[in-house]
Structure formats: structure tokens, C-alpha cells
Amino acid sequence: MQAVNSSIQNIGKRFNREWIFRNVNLEFAIEDSVAILGGNGSGKSTLLQIISGYLTPSEGIVLWRLDGNEIAVENIHRHVSICAPYMQVYEDLTLKENVEFFCKFKKIRGALSAELFASRIELEKQLDKPLKNFSSGMRQRVKLGLAILAQSDLLLLDEPTSHLDSDAVKWFQKLLEENAGDRIVFIASNSNINEMGSCNSRIEIQNFKT
């Protein structure tokens, strides 16, 4: 198993003259499952994007290491899978086509076929239907499945239970539990117990406000 760890050193982010957060210093290692908590507009999604390498902090640095070797910023995306409201699936493509397209860029755990993937997200009967005909809850299953079942060292989930009914929440929790032990997991949440219940540590964005 590859050993992944991260060091967040004195990072801060501001938009114009307003600091969203400052002086964030944290350490993470494999098997950590971290809840990033805060209300809407608090900056939790921004912190998640900085951790992923998608955004650059206004100050400070985020270091990622794999087996002791630093991962270059431009290569962090290769180790990350993410499900967030701003990440979109291709609605004109079928579920099968979406999975096959995704696999051109990132491997699926266990080398699952599109058919087996559809079974894991409990949408096997929808395999050949375009996602534009899916409900919001079904599209969220697809996005969560692609993120959680991707072969990645870092899993980022932003309010993952949005659009999910009670049965789908139980499905999400089971799928996450089965695929969380060999990576670092971050979950941005409005303190939703259905999302943060599996986390072994918590970060309150409010603690880093200036």
C-alpha cells in the first residue's frame, strides 16, 4: 500500500480584500477521514478545493507526499477524486458512456465494467439511458459512484447527501465505508450527521476566521 500524507502550512484564502480563512495548519495521513464543517458561504468548499490543488491559496502551502516523495502541484489531480456541486456529468451521454469516458482519465477500483459499476450504484436498469433523463438523486449517485469508486489516494466529497433520499443515504454510507480505508477522505458538510458520521476528525472553518 502506498503511504500518502499531507501537510497544510499556514494557508489562507481571500477574495478581494476579504479573508475567508487564515492560519490553517493541519496534518493528514492515510486512513484519516476528516469533516470540514461550516454553514453556506463559510469557505468549507474553498478549503476543499485548495486541498485538492484545484485552487491556489493566497498564502501558505499545501504539501502532498507519496511514499515520502513530494507530489508536484500539477500532478496532484492524478491522485484525487471528487464529488461536488460544481463537478458535472455529461447529461447528453448515457450512464455507460459516462463511465467509459471517465475511465479514459482515471481507473475504477477493481477494474469494474460499466455494467458492474451501474450495479454498484444501483442503477443497472438505467445503463443505456442519457443522464438528462435522470432525477437529481440519480445523477448524484453517478457522481458519488465515480468519485468513491475511482482509484485515488485522496477522496473529496462536498455535501455528498444533497439530493439523496433516505435509502440513497444508506447506500452512500455503505459504499463509502467499503472504500475509505486505504485513502484520505475529506467531507465538506453543514454538520449533517448523515455525512460526517464516519469521520474520525473535524475541522470547524469558523476557527480560522480573522
C-alpha positions in Angstrom: 0.0 0.0 0.0 1.3 3.4 -0.9 1.7 5.8 2.0 0.1 9.2 1.4 0.3 12.2 3.7 -0.3 15.9 3.6 0.9 19.0 5.4 -1.1 22.2 5.2 1.1 25.0 6.3 -0.3 28.5 7.3 -2.7 28.7 4.4 -5.2 31.4 3.9 -7.6 32.5 1.2 -9.0 35.9 0.4 -11.3 37.3 -2.3 -10.5 40.9 -3.0 -9.7 42.3 0.5 -11.8 39.9 2.5 -10.1 36.9 4.1 -12.2 33.8 4.0 -9.9 32.0 6.4 -6.2 32.3 7.6 -3.6 30.4 9.6 -4.7 26.9 8.7 -2.1 24.4 9.9 -3.0 20.7 9.6 -1.5 17.3 9.0 -3.2 14.3 7.4 -2.3 10.7 6.7 -3.8 7.6 5.1 -7.0 6.3 6.8 -7.8 9.8 8.1 -11.4 10.8 7.4 -12.0 14.5 8.0 -15.2 16.5 8.2 -14.8 20.2 7.1 -17.7 21.9 8.8 -19.4 25.3 8.3 -22.5 27.0 7.0 -23.2 28.1 3.5 -20.7 30.6 2.3 -18.3 29.9 5.2 -15.4 28.8 3.0 -15.5 25.0 3.5 -15.8 24.3 -0.2 -13.0 26.7 -0.9 -10.7 24.9 1.6 -11.7 21.6 -0.1 -10.6 23.0 -3.5 -7.3 24.2 -2.1 -6.6 20.8 -0.6 -7.3 19.2 -4.0 -5.0 21.5 -5.8 -7.9 23.0 -7.8 -7.4 26.4 -6.1 -4.2 28.2 -5.1 -4.1 29.6 -1.5 -3.5 33.4 -1.1 -0.8 32.5 1.4 0.8 29.3 2.7 1.4 26.0 1.0 -0.1 22.5 0.8 2.3 19.7 0.5 1.4 16.2 -0.6 3.8 13.2 -0.4 3.5 9.7 -1.7 5.9 7.2 -0.2 7.9 10.1 1.1 8.3 11.9 -2.2 6.6 15.2 -2.8 3.9 15.3 -5.4 4.2 18.3 -7.8 1.2 20.6 -7.7 0.5 20.0 -11.4 0.2 16.2 -10.7 -2.0 16.3 -7.6 -5.1 15.8 -9.8 -3.9 12.3 -10.7 -4.3 11.3 -7.1 -7.7 13.0 -6.4 -11.3 12.0 -7.0 -14.0 14.5 -6.1 -17.8 14.9 -6.0 -19.0 18.4 -5.6 -22.0 20.5 -6.9 -19.7 22.3 -9.4 -18.5 19.0 -10.9 -20.8 18.0 -13.7 -21.5 14.7 -15.6 -22.3 14.7 -19.3 -26.1 14.7 -19.5 -26.3 14.0 -23.2 -24.3 10.8 -22.7 -25.8 7.6 -21.3 -24.6 6.2 -18.0 -22.5 3.6 -19.8 -20.9 6.3 -22.0 -20.2 8.5 -18.9 -18.4 5.6 -17.2 -16.4 4.7 -20.3 -15.4 8.4 -20.8 -14.4 8.7 -17.1 -12.2 5.6 -17.4 -10.1 7.3 -20.1 -8.7 9.6 -17.3 -9.0 7.6 -14.1 -9.2 3.9 -13.2 -12.2 2.4 -11.4 -11.4 0.2 -8.4 -11.4 -3.5 -9.2 -11.4 -2.6 -12.9 -15.2 -2.6 -12.9 -17.0 -2.7 -16.2 -19.7 -0.1 -16.9 -22.3 -2.8 -16.2 -20.8 -3.7 -12.8 -20.4 0.0 -11.9 -24.1 0.6 -12.7 -24.9 -2.3 -10.4 -22.8 -0.8 -7.6 -24.7 2.4 -7.7 -28.0 0.5 -8.0 -28.8 2.0 -11.5 -28.2 -1.1 -13.6 -31.6 -0.7 -15.4 -30.6 2.9 -16.4 -27.3 1.9 -18.1 -28.3 2.9 -21.6 -30.3 6.0 -20.8 -28.9 9.5 -21.1 -28.3 11.3 -17.8 -30.5 14.2 -18.9 -33.4 11.9 -18.1 -32.2 11.1 -14.6 -33.5 12.6 -11.5 -31.2 14.8 -9.4 -30.8 12.0 -6.9 -29.8 9.5 -9.6 -27.3 12.0 -11.1 -25.9 12.4 -7.5 -25.5 8.6 -7.3 -23.5 8.7 -10.5 -21.2 11.5 -9.3 -20.7 9.8 -5.9 -20.0 6.4 -7.5 -17.4 7.8 -9.9 -15.6 9.6 -7.0 -15.8 6.9 -4.4 -15.0 4.0 -6.8 -12.2 5.8 -8.6 -8.7 4.6 -7.9 -7.5 7.6 -5.9 -5.4 8.4 -2.8 -7.5 11.4 -1.9 -11.3 11.4 -1.9 -13.1 14.8 -1.6 -16.9 15.0 -1.1 -18.7 18.3 -0.9 -22.2 17.9 0.8 -22.5 14.4 -0.7 -26.0 13.6 0.6 -27.6 16.5 -1.2 -30.5 15.3 -3.4 -30.4 11.8 -1.8 -33.4 10.2 -0.2 -33.1 8.1 3.0 -32.5 4.8 1.1 -29.8 6.5 -1.1 -28.1 8.0 2.0 -27.8 4.4 3.4 -26.3 3.3 0.1 -23.8 6.2 0.1 -22.7 5.4 3.7 -22.2 1.7 2.9 -20.3 2.4 -0.3 -18.0 5.0 1.4 -17.3 2.6 4.4 -16.3 -0.1 1.9 -13.9 2.2 0.0 -12.4 4.6 2.6 -9.8 2.6 4.5 -6.8 3.0 2.1 -7.0 6.7 1.3 -7.6 10.1 2.9 -11.2 11.3 2.9 -12.4 14.9 3.3 -16.2 15.6 3.6 -17.4 19.2 3.5 -20.7 19.4 5.4 -23.2 21.7 7.0 -22.8 19.5 10.1 -25.1 16.9 8.6 -24.8 13.7 10.7 -25.5 11.6 7.6 -22.3 12.9 6.0 -19.9 13.4 8.9 -20.8 10.3 11.0 -18.0 8.2 9.6 -15.3 10.9 10.1 -12.6 10.5 12.8 -11.7 14.2 13.0 -13.4 17.6 12.3 -12.3 21.0 11.2 -14.5 24.0 12.0 -14.0 26.7 9.4 -15.2 29.3 12.0 -12.0 28.6 14.0 -9.9 30.1 11.1 -11.8 33.3 10.6 -9.9 36.5 11.1 
